[in-house]
Amino acid sequence: MAQKHETPSTKQNLFGKSNFILMIVGLIFLAIGVVLMAGGKSSDPSVFNPKEVYSTSRITLAPIMIIAGFIVEIIAIMKKNDQ
């Protein structure tokens, strides 16, 4: 029987350097959004402070950062590799 000689296949990475950079940027956006949403705690747990709970950074800025992070992650995954 004749032996089959296989040519070595070249491995091509699925993601390139720019994809990984965009993924890291997206993760940073997500982390910032989660930290902003967590916020600080009240010094007295029995007192409700609506200014602290309903602050602009918690109800507006944090969700925008999280959505932006997810959009950047989607772009990083869908971006075609430059190699």
C-alpha positions, 0 to 999 in steps of 0.5 A: 500500500502506498503511504499518504504524505500529509502536508503540514497545515498552517495554523491560523489563529481565529483572532488577531492582535486587534481582536484581543485588544478590543476584547480587553477594552470591552472587558474594561468597559464592563468592569467600570460599569459594574463598579459604578452600579455597585456604588457606595454603602450607607453609613447607617443601614436603617436610613434610606437615602434616595440620593445615593440609591438613585444617583446618575452614575448608578441609573444612567452611566453604569448601564451605558458603560455595560451596554457599550462594553457588550457592543465592543465585545461583539465587534471584537468577536465579529471583526475579521482577522487581519492576517 
